[in-house]
Amino acid sequence: MTLGKLVELFGFESLTGDVNLSSQVTSGYTSDLLSDVIANAPEHSVWITVQRHINILGVAKLKEIVAIIIPRKLQPEPEVIQKAKDEQIAILRDHRSAFEISGLVYSALTKG
């Protein structure tokens, strides 16, 4: 499923415009611990986290993560959003909790 389809299905807000919307998403990972994401997040996944600092972009780049989804309408700094655009890492945001977003993404990716 493409990232754009996930955005469309669930109404996620893209803070980085159309970055990566045509990229395929094959999995998801939910964690707020960067070392855990480095050790366990699959490539081509979406990462759901409340973390919003610049280091999330390095982890996403290292693990070839398609998008970072931030729950609860939390807002990253403008510098983080600009750097994400430069690095071609999508940052999405949603009003739901990380738990709810994880369930939605899991359901969408495992249908079929």
PyMOL commands that place a pseudoatom at each C-alpha (Angstrom):
pseudoatom trace, name=CA, resn=MET, resi=1, chain=A, elem=C, hetatm=0, pos=[0.000, 0.000, 0.000]
pseudoatom trace, name=CA, resn=THR, resi=2, chain=A, elem=C, hetatm=0, pos=[1.297, 3.474, -0.748]
pseudoatom trace, name=CA, resn=LEU, resi=3, chain=A, elem=C, hetatm=0, pos=[1.789, 6.087, 1.920]
pseudoatom trace, name=CA, resn=GLY, resi=4, chain=A, elem=C, hetatm=0, pos=[-0.638, 8.294, 0.018]
pseudoatom trace, name=CA, resn=LYS, resi=5, chain=A, elem=C, hetatm=0, pos=[-3.328, 5.639, 0.329]
pseudoatom trace, name=CA, resn=LEU, resi=6, chain=A, elem=C, hetatm=0, pos=[-2.771, 5.458, 4.114]
pseudoatom trace, name=CA, resn=VAL, resi=7, chain=A, elem=C, hetatm=0, pos=[-3.029, 9.242, 4.323]
pseudoatom trace, name=CA, resn=GLU, resi=8, chain=A, elem=C, hetatm=0, pos=[-6.241, 9.154, 2.314]
pseudoatom trace, name=CA, resn=LEU, resi=9, chain=A, elem=C, hetatm=0, pos=[-7.769, 6.258, 4.270]
pseudoatom trace, name=CA, resn=PHE, resi=10, chain=A, elem=C, hetatm=0, pos=[-7.215, 7.750, 7.706]
pseudoatom trace, name=CA, resn=GLY, resi=11, chain=A, elem=C, hetatm=0, pos=[-7.004, 11.484, 7.080]
pseudoatom trace, name=CA, resn=PHE, resi=12, chain=A, elem=C, hetatm=0, pos=[-3.465, 11.876, 8.357]
pseudoatom trace, name=CA, resn=GLU, resi=13, chain=A, elem=C, hetatm=0, pos=[-2.105, 15.407, 8.087]
pseudoatom trace, name=CA, resn=SER, resi=14, chain=A, elem=C, hetatm=0, pos=[1.103, 15.575, 6.054]
pseudoatom trace, name=CA, resn=LEU, resi=15, chain=A, elem=C, hetatm=0, pos=[3.477, 18.132, 7.548]
pseudoatom trace, name=CA, resn=THR, resi=16, chain=A, elem=C, hetatm=0, pos=[5.937, 17.556, 4.691]
pseudoatom trace, name=CA, resn=GLY, resi=17, chain=A, elem=C, hetatm=0, pos=[3.590, 17.969, 1.735]
pseudoatom trace, name=CA, resn=ASP, resi=18, chain=A, elem=C, hetatm=0, pos=[3.792, 15.255, -0.892]
pseudoatom trace, name=CA, resn=VAL, resi=19, chain=A, elem=C, hetatm=0, pos=[7.092, 13.754, 0.327]
pseudoatom trace, name=CA, resn=ASN, resi=20, chain=A, elem=C, hetatm=0, pos=[7.058, 9.951, -0.103]
pseudoatom trace, name=CA, resn=LEU, resi=21, chain=A, elem=C, hetatm=0, pos=[3.326, 9.707, -0.797]
pseudoatom trace, name=CA, resn=SER, resi=22, chain=A, elem=C, hetatm=0, pos=[3.977, 7.356, -3.714]
pseudoatom trace, name=CA, resn=SER, resi=23, chain=A, elem=C, hetatm=0, pos=[6.314, 5.128, -1.655]
pseudoatom trace, name=CA, resn=GLN, resi=24, chain=A, elem=C, hetatm=0, pos=[5.217, 1.625, -0.709]
pseudoatom trace, name=CA, resn=VAL, resi=25, chain=A, elem=C, hetatm=0, pos=[4.604, 0.923, 2.980]
pseudoatom trace, name=CA, resn=THR, resi=26, chain=A, elem=C, hetatm=0, pos=[5.023, -2.722, 3.943]
pseudoatom trace, name=CA, resn=SER, resi=27, chain=A, elem=C, hetatm=0, pos=[4.914, -2.528, 7.737]
pseudoatom trace, name=CA, resn=GLY, resi=28, chain=A, elem=C, hetatm=0, pos=[4.680, -0.287, 10.761]
pseudoatom trace, name=CA, resn=TYR, resi=29, chain=A, elem=C, hetatm=0, pos=[6.489, 0.103, 14.060]
pseudoatom trace, name=CA, resn=THR, resi=30, chain=A, elem=C, hetatm=0, pos=[5.466, 1.897, 17.248]
pseudoatom trace, name=CA, resn=SER, resi=31, chain=A, elem=C, hetatm=0, pos=[8.121, 2.937, 19.751]
pseudoatom trace, name=CA, resn=ASP, resi=32, chain=A, elem=C, hetatm=0, pos=[9.454, 6.040, 21.449]
pseudoatom trace, name=CA, resn=LEU, resi=33, chain=A, elem=C, hetatm=0, pos=[12.888, 4.573, 22.135]
pseudoatom trace, name=CA, resn=LEU, resi=34, chain=A, elem=C, hetatm=0, pos=[15.297, 5.351, 19.292]
pseudoatom trace, name=CA, resn=SER, resi=35, chain=A, elem=C, hetatm=0, pos=[17.578, 2.375, 19.985]
pseudoatom trace, name=CA, resn=ASP, resi=36, chain=A, elem=C, hetatm=0, pos=[14.563, 0.058, 19.864]
pseudoatom trace, name=CA, resn=VAL, resi=37, chain=A, elem=C, hetatm=0, pos=[13.576, 1.440, 16.457]
pseudoatom trace, name=CA, resn=ILE, resi=38, chain=A, elem=C, hetatm=0, pos=[17.136, 1.029, 15.180]
pseudoatom trace, name=CA, resn=ALA, resi=39, chain=A, elem=C, hetatm=0, pos=[17.199, -2.576, 16.356]
pseudoatom trace, name=CA, resn=ASN, resi=40, chain=A, elem=C, hetatm=0, pos=[13.706, -3.633, 15.295]
pseudoatom trace, name=CA, resn=ALA, resi=41, chain=A, elem=C, hetatm=0, pos=[11.853, -1.413, 12.831]
pseudoatom trace, name=CA, resn=PRO, resi=42, chain=A, elem=C, hetatm=0, pos=[11.510, -2.960, 9.379]
pseudoatom trace, name=CA, resn=GLU, resi=43, chain=A, elem=C, hetatm=0, pos=[12.559, -1.083, 6.256]
pseudoatom trace, name=CA, resn=HIS, resi=44, chain=A, elem=C, hetatm=0, pos=[9.771, 0.564, 4.250]
pseudoatom trace, name=CA, resn=SER, resi=45, chain=A, elem=C, hetatm=0, pos=[7.639, 0.973, 7.354]
pseudoatom trace, name=CA, resn=VAL, resi=46, chain=A, elem=C, hetatm=0, pos=[5.845, 3.833, 9.021]
pseudoatom trace, name=CA, resn=TRP, resi=47, chain=A, elem=C, hetatm=0, pos=[7.077, 4.690, 12.506]
pseudoatom trace, name=CA, resn=ILE, resi=48, chain=A, elem=C, hetatm=0, pos=[4.587, 5.896, 15.090]
pseudoatom trace, name=CA, resn=THR, resi=49, chain=A, elem=C, hetatm=0, pos=[6.191, 7.938, 17.879]
pseudoatom trace, name=CA, resn=VAL, resi=50, chain=A, elem=C, hetatm=0, pos=[5.664, 10.938, 20.144]
pseudoatom trace, name=CA, resn=GLN, resi=51, chain=A, elem=C, hetatm=0, pos=[9.319, 11.906, 19.641]
pseudoatom trace, name=CA, resn=ARG, resi=52, chain=A, elem=C, hetatm=0, pos=[9.652, 15.106, 17.635]
pseudoatom trace, name=CA, resn=HIS, resi=53, chain=A, elem=C, hetatm=0, pos=[13.330, 16.092, 17.849]
pseudoatom trace, name=CA, resn=ILE, resi=54, chain=A, elem=C, hetatm=0, pos=[15.848, 16.103, 14.992]
pseudoatom trace, name=CA, resn=ASN, resi=55, chain=A, elem=C, hetatm=0, pos=[17.290, 12.674, 15.910]
pseudoatom trace, name=CA, resn=ILE, resi=56, chain=A, elem=C, hetatm=0, pos=[14.163, 10.892, 14.658]
pseudoatom trace, name=CA, resn=LEU, resi=57, chain=A, elem=C, hetatm=0, pos=[15.192, 11.829, 11.123]
pseudoatom trace, name=CA, resn=GLY, resi=58, chain=A, elem=C, hetatm=0, pos=[18.577, 10.129, 11.453]
pseudoatom trace, name=CA, resn=VAL, resi=59, chain=A, elem=C, hetatm=0, pos=[16.916, 6.959, 12.696]
pseudoatom trace, name=CA, resn=ALA, resi=60, chain=A, elem=C, hetatm=0, pos=[14.323, 7.063, 9.915]
pseudoatom trace, name=CA, resn=LYS, resi=61, chain=A, elem=C, hetatm=0, pos=[17.031, 7.541, 7.285]
pseudoatom trace, name=CA, resn=LEU, resi=62, chain=A, elem=C, hetatm=0, pos=[19.159, 4.727, 8.724]
pseudoatom trace, name=CA, resn=LYS, resi=63, chain=A, elem=C, hetatm=0, pos=[16.222, 2.286, 8.728]
pseudoatom trace, name=CA, resn=GLU, resi=64, chain=A, elem=C, hetatm=0, pos=[14.718, 3.448, 5.397]
pseudoatom trace, name=CA, resn=ILE, resi=65, chain=A, elem=C, hetatm=0, pos=[11.469, 4.374, 7.132]
pseudoatom trace, name=CA, resn=VAL, resi=66, chain=A, elem=C, hetatm=0, pos=[8.944, 5.874, 4.730]
pseudoatom trace, name=CA, resn=ALA, resi=67, chain=A, elem=C, hetatm=0, pos=[7.164, 8.121, 7.234]
pseudoatom trace, name=CA, resn=ILE, resi=68, chain=A, elem=C, hetatm=0, pos=[7.031, 9.136, 10.853]
pseudoatom trace, name=CA, resn=ILE, resi=69, chain=A, elem=C, hetatm=0, pos=[3.511, 9.454, 12.252]
pseudoatom trace, name=CA, resn=ILE, resi=70, chain=A, elem=C, hetatm=0, pos=[3.118, 11.702, 15.281]
pseudoatom trace, name=CA, resn=PRO, resi=71, chain=A, elem=C, hetatm=0, pos=[0.025, 11.102, 17.430]
pseudoatom trace, name=CA, resn=ARG, resi=72, chain=A, elem=C, hetatm=0, pos=[-2.130, 13.428, 19.541]
pseudoatom trace, name=CA, resn=LYS, resi=73, chain=A, elem=C, hetatm=0, pos=[-1.610, 16.431, 17.209]
pseudoatom trace, name=CA, resn=LEU, resi=74, chain=A, elem=C, hetatm=0, pos=[1.842, 16.964, 18.719]
pseudoatom trace, name=CA, resn=GLN, resi=75, chain=A, elem=C, hetatm=0, pos=[3.905, 19.450, 16.714]
pseudoatom trace, name=CA, resn=PRO, resi=76, chain=A, elem=C, hetatm=0, pos=[7.564, 19.114, 15.724]
pseudoatom trace, name=CA, resn=GLU, resi=77, chain=A, elem=C, hetatm=0, pos=[9.726, 22.222, 15.425]
pseudoatom trace, name=CA, resn=PRO, resi=78, chain=A, elem=C, hetatm=0, pos=[9.772, 23.917, 11.999]
pseudoatom trace, name=CA, resn=GLU, resi=79, chain=A, elem=C, hetatm=0, pos=[13.469, 22.998, 11.615]
pseudoatom trace, name=CA, resn=VAL, resi=80, chain=A, elem=C, hetatm=0, pos=[12.614, 19.300, 11.960]
pseudoatom trace, name=CA, resn=ILE, resi=81, chain=A, elem=C, hetatm=0, pos=[9.925, 19.564, 9.295]
pseudoatom trace, name=CA, resn=GLN, resi=82, chain=A, elem=C, hetatm=0, pos=[12.248, 21.380, 6.894]
pseudoatom trace, name=CA, resn=LYS, resi=83, chain=A, elem=C, hetatm=0, pos=[15.044, 18.849, 7.457]
pseudoatom trace, name=CA, resn=ALA, resi=84, chain=A, elem=C, hetatm=0, pos=[12.552, 16.007, 6.858]
pseudoatom trace, name=CA, resn=LYS, resi=85, chain=A, elem=C, hetatm=0, pos=[11.613, 17.572, 3.517]
pseudoatom trace, name=CA, resn=ASP, resi=86, chain=A, elem=C, hetatm=0, pos=[15.290, 17.912, 2.620]
pseudoatom trace, name=CA, resn=GLU, resi=87, chain=A, elem=C, hetatm=0, pos=[15.934, 14.266, 3.557]
pseudoatom trace, name=CA, resn=GLN, resi=88, chain=A, elem=C, hetatm=0, pos=[12.753, 13.016, 1.836]
pseudoatom trace, name=CA, resn=ILE, resi=89, chain=A, elem=C, hetatm=0, pos=[11.218, 11.601, 5.025]
pseudoatom trace, name=CA, resn=ALA, resi=90, chain=A, elem=C, hetatm=0, pos=[7.489, 12.180, 5.403]
pseudoatom trace, name=CA, resn=ILE, resi=91, chain=A, elem=C, hetatm=0, pos=[6.155, 13.422, 8.715]
pseudoatom trace, name=CA, resn=LEU, resi=92, chain=A, elem=C, hetatm=0, pos=[2.463, 12.851, 9.297]
pseudoatom trace, name=CA, resn=ARG, resi=93, chain=A, elem=C, hetatm=0, pos=[0.327, 13.894, 12.228]
pseudoatom trace, name=CA, resn=ASP, resi=94, chain=A, elem=C, hetatm=0, pos=[-2.994, 12.744, 13.608]
pseudoatom trace, name=CA, resn=HIS, resi=95, chain=A, elem=C, hetatm=0, pos=[-5.317, 13.530, 16.505]
pseudoatom trace, name=CA, resn=ARG, resi=96, chain=A, elem=C, hetatm=0, pos=[-5.593, 9.893, 17.624]
pseudoatom trace, name=CA, resn=SER, resi=97, chain=A, elem=C, hetatm=0, pos=[-3.342, 8.110, 20.119]
pseudoatom trace, name=CA, resn=ALA, resi=98, chain=A, elem=C, hetatm=0, pos=[-0.361, 5.994, 19.102]
pseudoatom trace, name=CA, resn=PHE, resi=99, chain=A, elem=C, hetatm=0, pos=[-2.391, 2.926, 20.080]
pseudoatom trace, name=CA, resn=GLU, resi=100, chain=A, elem=C, hetatm=0, pos=[-5.268, 3.862, 17.774]
pseudoatom trace, name=CA, resn=ILE, resi=101, chain=A, elem=C, hetatm=0, pos=[-2.979, 4.768, 14.867]
pseudoatom trace, name=CA, resn=SER, resi=102, chain=A, elem=C, hetatm=0, pos=[-1.085, 1.492, 15.262]
pseudoatom trace, name=CA, resn=GLY, resi=103, chain=A, elem=C, hetatm=0, pos=[-4.322, -0.476, 15.042]
pseudoatom trace, name=CA, resn=LEU, resi=104, chain=A, elem=C, hetatm=0, pos=[-5.483, 1.404, 11.962]
pseudoatom trace, name=CA, resn=VAL, resi=105, chain=A, elem=C, hetatm=0, pos=[-2.174, 0.956, 10.137]
pseudoatom trace, name=CA, resn=TYR, resi=106, chain=A, elem=C, hetatm=0, pos=[-1.963, -2.717, 11.097]
pseudoatom trace, name=CA, resn=SER, resi=107, chain=A, elem=C, hetatm=0, pos=[-5.496, -3.349, 9.887]
pseudoatom trace, name=CA, resn=ALA, resi=108, chain=A, elem=C, hetatm=0, pos=[-4.914, -1.582, 6.573]
pseudoatom trace, name=CA, resn=LEU, resi=109, chain=A, elem=C, hetatm=0, pos=[-1.636, -3.361, 5.862]
pseudoatom trace, name=CA, resn=THR, resi=110, chain=A, elem=C, hetatm=0, pos=[-2.857, -6.860, 6.740]
pseudoatom trace, name=CA, resn=LYS, resi=111, chain=A, elem=C, hetatm=0, pos=[-6.159, -6.800, 4.849]
pseudoatom trace, name=CA, resn=GLY, resi=112, chain=A, elem=C, hetatm=0, pos=[-6.326, -8.899, 1.838]
for i in range(1, 112): cmd.bond("trace and resi %d" % i, "trace and resi %d" % (i + 1))
show_as sticks, trace
zoom trace
